[in-house]
């Protein structure tokens, strides 16, 4: 007589380990350009992409990678990107350029080489190497708050260390606005939650387009376009969770500053794009601009800019979204309206 089979040790299809082929494993797409990673220095973990044909390193602000240290020459060394390889060349610097602790004049870099310039050490990551993704993410985590995803104090200090020397050398103004809000929950409980954003940011470089340098161009775009976008993005997320709200952008274009027009015109276009995207979440996005003709404004809307802003923030304008209204910042009615608004209690 045949004994009954014991099924307790029988493997089902879900218990078996499936053999996977290497081609089935999804790998994150690595960057194709080569780059340097700072592994010793104040910006530990920061990535410096080698995108241009020539990347310069030195103490002068016009270098691609500026190192403001006394033992770094004004023009210390260069990296030449020939597509398939990267070559580093010392520019007769006072203290020399080192690759793997060996002084060099000209050297072809290999993946993993350590480059010492002054008191900073960089690691060379060849193009397409997945290791760079790890270092990039680690650095991003060190300069970003994990809860809010806002840049942290380290990011601020790195920015100041880079921009203050430039401002001093070129005699430019540099402004910093810091806010420290304590007992935020008590403020919300007393005055209500955020439901309206009215913003007006403006930087007006006076140089002509053929004269403006990259630093001033980036500063202008960061202030006039990138900053307002990031603020609208952050506030928009809050308003979406709360079920709706209002965003109003005040955009004044100085006709004498043609270089500033690009960022501010971009903000007008961004206003309409954000209106289309956020409209589904009951969020209205409109703008006031001095670049718009008054003939474009219909009579049923207030002419005074302050009254118009208050109207756009109220329930009576729920049908308006993605609209651009004329704005005259120098009018006497603006001053009068602002004074009235300042005396009115906050709603």
Secondary structure, DSSP 4 states (H G I P E B T S, - for coil): -PPPP--TTPPPTTTSPPPPPGGGS--PPPPSS-EEEEEESTTTT-EEE--SSEEEEESSTTSSEE---TTS-TT-EEEEE-SS-EEEEE-S-SS-EEETTEEESEEE--TT-EEEETTEEEEEE-TT-THHHHHHHHHHHHSB-TTT--B-HHHHHHHHHHHHHHHHHHT-----------SHHHHHHHH----EEEE-------S-TTT--HHHHHHHHIIIIIHHHHHHHHHHHHHHHHT-EEEEEEE---TT-HHHHHHHHHHHHHHHHHHHHHGGGTEEEEEEETTS-GGGS-TTS-SSHHHHHHHHHSGGGTT--S-EEE--TT-HHHHHHHHHHHHSPP-
